[in-house]
Amino acid sequence: MFEMSKPVRTVGFVGAGRIAGVHRRHLATVGITDVVVYDATPSRAEEFGGQIARGLDELIAVSDLVAICTPSS
């Protein structure tokens, strides 16, 4: 079994498209609402909401968990 060393409070999303939105809604059902997002298209990141990271290093630094939600092709 996998155990987290600390509770997940902030989730970082790489990509702010449809799938990221699905994950965000599901995380909200278990009380995780603090999100940080990075997207190559800044306007998409703004529409997604939450804190906007200026780069991946910043996103990783402030996130307890990172979801990579980018297209596969």
N, C-alpha and C positions, 0 to 999 in steps of 0.2 A: 504494500500500500504506500502511496505517496503522501507525505505530510509536508505542509508549508511551515517554515521556521517562524513566520509571522503572518498575521491575518492579511488578506488581500483587501486593500482599501482603494487603491488607485490602479486603474488598468490603462495601459497605453495602447493605442490603435495605430498601426502602420497601415494607412489606407482608410479612407472615409466613405467608402461606397456602400452598396446595398448590404453586403454580407456583414460589414462592420456594424451597420445599424441593427441587423438581426441579433448579433452577439450582444450589443449594448442593451437592447431591450431584455434579453434573457438575463444578463447580469443584474439589471435593475430589479428583477423579481426576487433576487437573493440579497438585495440591499447594497449592491455595489453601484454607486452612481457617480463617483469621482473618476473622470476620464481625461486623458491627455491624448491628443491626436496629431499625427503628422501625415500630410498628404502632399504629393508633388504638385497638386493644384491647390493653391492657397484658398481659393473661394470655396472649394469643396470642404476643406477643413473648417472654415468659418461656419458653413451651413450645418456641419455635424455637431458643432457646439462643444462645450468643455474647454479645457485649457489647450491652446495651440502651441505645439513645440516647433522651434525653429529648425530642428534637425534631429536625426536619430539619437545622437549622443544625449541631447537634452531629454528626449522622450524616455530613454532607458534610465537615466539618472533619477527621474521622479516617479517612475512606475514600479509597482510591486509585481506586476505581471504584464507581459506584452503580447498582444494578439496581432499576428501578421495577416492582414486582410487585403492582399493585393491579387490582381489577376494572375492566373497561372500561365497565360500566354501573352 
